[in-house]
């Protein structure tokens, strides 16, 4: 797994995941609940992960959509 992007914006994460899903690329969000556990909602960014084999293609998809 590789980190594609990190952000605190759940709407952006959802949008990027939807773009990648449409391209047939599976995603996984890490640290989704870590901010809540730490007690500060914006301290820890959520990471959008993709399989290592999908990383280059995922970057191209997001770059083509002007999202990277």
NORVENKA-V294207 format. One record per residue. RES is the residue in one small letter. PSI is psi in radians with two decimals (NA if undefined). Layout:
res: <RES:RES>
psi: <PSI:PSI>
This chain:
res: <x:x:x:x:x:x:x:x:x:x:x:x:x:x:x:x:x:x:x:x:x:x:x:x:x:x:x:x:x:x:x:x:x:x:x:x:x:x:x:x:x:x:x:x:x:x:x:x:x:x:x:x:x:x:x:x:x:x:x:x:x:x:x:x:x:x:x:x>
psi: <2.52:2.61:2.19:-0.75:2.86:2.39:2.82:0.01:1.82:-0.50:-0.77:-0.76:-0.78:-0.73:-0.83:-0.72:-0.67:-0.74:-0.79:-0.65:-0.72:-0.49:0.04:0.39:2.15:2.49:2.85:2.37:2.14:2.70:0.40:-0.62:0.06:-0.66:-0.69:-0.74:-0.58:-0.32:0.04:1.99:-0.50:0.13:-0.60:2.13:2.55:2.48:2.24:2.05:2.60:2.81:2.56:-0.70:-0.43:-0.10:-0.91:-0.74:-0.69:-0.72:-0.70:-0.75:-0.85:-0.64:-0.72:-0.46:0.14:0.63:0.06:NA>
